[in-house]
Amino acid sequence: MNWIILVVAGLCEMSFTYCLGRAKSSIGLEWWSWIGGFLLFSVASMVLLGKAIQTLPIGTAYPVWTGIGAIGTVVVGIIFFHEPATFWKLFFITTLIISIIGLKIIS
């Protein structure tokens, strides 16, 4: 169950970076809405990470959490913000995914 909580925490981390990206190009009330989403997802991410590490080793949980956020943010950047999907970016994201899977296997 705590692995599911950890994955949701990572998705919340990815979501708060998406909100920041949207806030970057917004003004007025729309900006405040995106910043509100950023704050909500930030708090949710940290609370869920704290819950997950009650039973998971921090040395595994934290890299998995940041990895999910990093991978998700790169994918969001490519899909929603039209960032380039270069060979090297995809290569290193792939190595990060393999590393996360390795951490899950050994823990």
Backbone bond lengths (Angstrom), bond angles and torsions (degrees), N, CA, C in turn:
res aa  C-N    CA-C-N  psi(-1)  N-CA   C-N-CA  omega(-1)  CA-C   N-CA-C  phi
1 M - - - 1.454 - - 1.528 111.11 -
2 N 1.343 116.57 -39.24 1.463 118.54 -178.54 1.523 112.65 -68.66
3 W 1.331 117.80 -23.67 1.464 119.60 173.62 1.522 110.26 -67.23
4 I 1.327 116.99 -37.79 1.467 120.72 177.14 1.527 109.73 -65.27
5 I 1.321 116.47 -43.46 1.466 120.96 177.38 1.525 110.03 -59.73
6 L 1.318 117.05 -41.52 1.463 121.24 179.27 1.528 111.57 -64.28
7 V 1.317 117.17 -41.72 1.469 120.51 177.78 1.529 110.42 -63.58
8 V 1.324 117.45 -42.89 1.467 120.57 178.04 1.532 110.00 -63.40
9 A 1.327 117.37 -38.66 1.466 120.80 176.56 1.526 110.55 -60.92
10 G 1.328 116.85 -41.85 1.464 120.75 177.21 1.516 112.09 -64.86
11 L 1.327 117.07 -38.58 1.462 120.57 176.73 1.526 111.18 -66.22
12 C 1.327 116.67 -34.83 1.469 120.03 175.17 1.529 110.53 -65.59
13 E 1.335 116.76 -37.44 1.461 120.06 176.93 1.530 109.96 -63.21
14 M 1.307 116.75 -43.79 1.456 121.02 176.97 1.530 109.85 -61.51
15 S 1.311 117.76 -39.84 1.464 122.06 -178.65 1.522 111.95 -66.47
16 F 1.336 117.59 -37.75 1.460 116.48 179.86 1.513 111.94 -70.12
17 T 1.320 118.51 -28.60 1.462 118.96 175.05 1.530 110.73 -72.65
18 Y 1.328 117.53 -33.68 1.458 120.55 174.53 1.535 110.07 -61.59
19 C 1.326 116.28 -44.72 1.471 120.24 178.68 1.521 110.94 -60.60
20 L 1.316 117.17 -39.83 1.467 119.85 177.19 1.528 111.48 -63.44
21 G 1.320 116.16 -40.71 1.460 119.90 177.70 1.515 112.10 -62.24
22 R 1.312 116.87 -40.64 1.471 120.72 177.97 1.529 111.57 -70.64
23 A 1.322 117.49 -37.22 1.460 121.09 179.47 1.527 111.01 -64.67
24 K 1.321 116.02 -30.89 1.463 121.65 -178.98 1.530 112.00 -56.52
25 S 1.322 116.81 -35.03 1.463 120.61 -176.93 1.528 112.95 -107.76
26 S 1.330 117.10 18.81 1.462 121.25 -178.03 1.521 110.67 -115.89
27 I 1.323 114.66 162.32 1.466 120.58 175.36 1.526 108.76 -138.87
28 G 1.319 115.42 164.27 1.465 121.47 174.09 1.511 113.77 62.91
29 L 1.334 114.93 -137.84 1.462 121.74 -176.50 1.526 111.95 -64.07
30 E 1.321 116.25 -35.35 1.461 119.33 177.98 1.529 110.34 -62.12
31 W 1.334 117.68 -41.02 1.466 121.67 177.71 1.521 110.20 -59.78
32 W 1.336 116.15 -46.41 1.460 120.30 179.64 1.528 111.74 -61.82
33 S 1.325 116.97 -36.44 1.469 120.43 178.27 1.524 110.97 -63.90
34 W 1.340 116.92 -44.63 1.467 120.36 179.24 1.522 111.05 -66.58
35 I 1.327 117.24 -38.15 1.472 120.02 177.51 1.533 109.72 -66.88
36 G 1.325 117.25 -37.55 1.472 120.47 174.89 1.519 111.49 -60.67
37 G 1.331 116.48 -42.62 1.462 120.46 176.01 1.513 111.66 -63.01
38 F 1.336 115.82 -41.21 1.465 120.64 176.48 1.525 110.78 -57.70
39 L 1.327 117.15 -47.94 1.471 120.94 -179.27 1.527 111.33 -64.36
40 L 1.321 116.81 -43.00 1.464 121.00 -179.98 1.528 111.13 -61.65
41 F 1.340 116.73 -49.22 1.462 119.81 -179.17 1.528 111.92 -68.57
42 S 1.332 117.70 -32.74 1.470 120.44 177.78 1.524 110.71 -63.03
43 V 1.321 115.86 -49.12 1.465 120.27 179.95 1.525 110.34 -63.71
44 A 1.325 117.17 -45.17 1.471 120.63 179.79 1.527 110.71 -60.00
45 S 1.328 116.48 -42.05 1.459 120.49 -179.92 1.521 111.63 -61.61
46 M 1.319 116.27 -46.37 1.471 120.30 -178.64 1.531 111.52 -67.58
47 V 1.313 117.17 -41.90 1.470 120.64 179.76 1.532 110.12 -63.28
48 L 1.331 116.40 -45.23 1.465 119.71 -179.87 1.524 111.71 -66.48
49 L 1.333 117.16 -38.57 1.465 119.57 175.23 1.522 109.94 -61.07
50 G 1.324 117.07 -44.95 1.469 120.70 177.48 1.513 112.72 -58.90
51 K 1.325 116.42 -38.59 1.471 120.72 177.62 1.533 110.81 -67.37
52 A 1.327 116.40 -42.69 1.472 120.51 -177.05 1.528 111.80 -65.30
53 I 1.338 117.62 -36.91 1.469 118.89 -176.40 1.522 113.29 -78.70
54 Q 1.317 116.60 0.73 1.461 118.34 173.60 1.525 111.13 -66.05
55 T 1.338 116.57 -28.65 1.462 119.37 179.30 1.528 113.25 -123.60
56 L 1.320 118.09 -18.39 1.466 120.89 178.73 1.525 109.73 -95.33
57 P 1.317 117.71 148.22 1.469 119.28 177.70 1.526 110.69 -67.06
58 I 1.324 116.66 133.61 1.466 121.55 -178.17 1.528 111.35 -60.53
59 G 1.323 117.27 -33.74 1.457 121.55 -179.93 1.514 113.43 -66.29
60 T 1.310 117.06 -19.69 1.464 122.01 174.70 1.527 110.63 -99.78
61 A 1.323 116.55 -45.43 1.466 120.90 -174.26 1.532 112.26 -62.88
62 Y 1.311 117.64 -44.34 1.465 119.59 -176.86 1.529 112.44 -64.43
63 P 1.332 119.57 -48.02 1.470 118.08 176.73 1.530 113.62 -62.10
64 V 1.326 117.26 -36.32 1.464 119.80 177.65 1.526 109.70 -64.96
65 W 1.320 117.18 -44.50 1.470 122.70 178.96 1.522 111.14 -59.92
66 T 1.316 116.95 -49.79 1.466 119.57 -179.64 1.526 110.94 -68.42
67 G 1.323 116.94 -34.17 1.464 120.32 178.14 1.520 112.09 -64.23
68 I 1.327 116.62 -45.04 1.468 120.26 177.21 1.524 109.71 -60.10
69 G 1.324 116.07 -44.12 1.463 119.74 178.52 1.516 112.19 -63.63
70 A 1.329 117.22 -43.27 1.466 120.91 -178.84 1.524 111.61 -66.88
71 I 1.316 116.41 -46.89 1.463 120.33 179.62 1.526 110.02 -63.28
72 G 1.311 116.04 -46.47 1.464 120.03 179.42 1.515 112.61 -61.88
73 T 1.319 116.76 -38.80 1.459 120.39 179.75 1.522 111.41 -66.90
74 V 1.322 117.06 -39.38 1.471 119.80 176.48 1.524 110.26 -63.43
75 V 1.322 116.87 -44.50 1.466 120.63 179.59 1.532 110.54 -63.82
76 V 1.331 117.26 -44.33 1.467 121.20 177.28 1.526 110.24 -60.75
77 G 1.333 116.98 -42.36 1.459 120.34 178.60 1.517 112.05 -60.58
78 I 1.317 116.38 -40.98 1.467 120.47 179.72 1.522 111.22 -69.25
79 I 1.331 116.85 -45.16 1.467 120.61 -175.00 1.529 112.73 -76.78
80 F 1.333 116.88 -48.80 1.458 119.99 -171.63 1.523 114.57 -96.20
81 F 1.317 117.56 -29.18 1.465 120.26 -176.21 1.526 112.54 -109.48
82 H 1.336 116.30 7.70 1.466 123.41 173.72 1.531 113.31 55.88
83 E 1.325 115.57 38.90 1.459 120.22 174.15 1.524 108.46 -76.92
84 P 1.325 117.80 150.52 1.471 119.27 -177.67 1.531 111.89 -68.57
85 A 1.319 115.34 141.14 1.464 122.30 176.76 1.528 107.43 -101.74
86 T 1.315 115.50 78.11 1.458 120.11 -177.30 1.529 110.56 -76.84
87 F 1.318 114.98 161.46 1.462 120.63 178.21 1.520 110.60 -56.24
88 W 1.329 117.75 -48.49 1.465 120.96 -175.61 1.516 112.09 -67.24
89 K 1.317 117.88 -36.27 1.468 120.24 176.98 1.524 109.74 -62.35
90 L 1.325 116.88 -47.10 1.466 120.85 179.91 1.527 111.84 -68.12
91 F 1.323 117.14 -35.09 1.466 121.48 177.48 1.526 110.53 -61.53
92 F 1.327 117.02 -49.61 1.462 119.48 -177.06 1.528 112.46 -72.70
93 I 1.312 118.63 -30.87 1.464 120.35 173.40 1.528 109.67 -65.25
94 T 1.329 116.92 -38.82 1.460 120.92 176.88 1.528 111.44 -62.74
95 T 1.333 117.19 -42.33 1.469 119.30 177.60 1.524 111.14 -65.45
96 L 1.318 116.94 -33.19 1.460 120.27 176.68 1.527 110.60 -66.49
97 I 1.308 117.10 -42.07 1.471 121.26 177.60 1.524 110.55 -61.28
98 I 1.322 116.63 -44.49 1.469 120.69 178.88 1.530 110.24 -61.88
99 S 1.321 116.95 -39.60 1.470 120.88 178.87 1.520 111.60 -65.08
100 I 1.327 117.44 -41.01 1.472 120.95 178.73 1.523 109.99 -63.93
101 I 1.320 116.79 -43.98 1.459 120.08 177.89 1.536 110.41 -61.28
102 G 1.336 116.63 -40.97 1.464 120.63 176.75 1.511 112.48 -60.22
103 L 1.340 117.26 -42.74 1.465 120.28 177.93 1.514 111.27 -63.00
104 K 1.317 116.89 -39.59 1.469 120.27 179.26 1.529 110.32 -65.59
105 I 1.318 116.72 -40.30 1.463 120.93 -178.83 1.516 111.68 -64.19
106 I 1.325 117.96 -41.71 1.467 119.90 -175.18 1.520 113.74 -83.66
107 S 1.346 117.89 -9.90 1.477 117.16 -178.88 1.514 112.37 -97.01
